[in-house]
Amino acid sequence: MLIINLAIALESAGYTVTVYTSYFDPKRCFEEAKTLDVQVVGNWFPRSFFGRFFAFCAYIRMFICALQVLLWPK
């Protein structure tokens, strides 16, 4: 919720804000998040391997997201 509040505050101050994440489901998010520009990156990488390694997969997904933002910004 902190990131959402920060993004809304920055937008109300006149800034253009884009939130990058590796997973976003509009049906299961805060109402405020639906008004933001949310870009999903790295969603193609699995969330787990054989029901294990959730934290490792989350780390890799966020690394892919960060790499995408750094190397190929929109």
Secondary structure, DSSP 8 states (H G I E B T S, - for coil): -HHHHHHHHHHHTT---EEEES---GGGS-GGGGGSEEEE-STTS-S-BTTB-HHHHHHHHHHHHHHHHHHS--
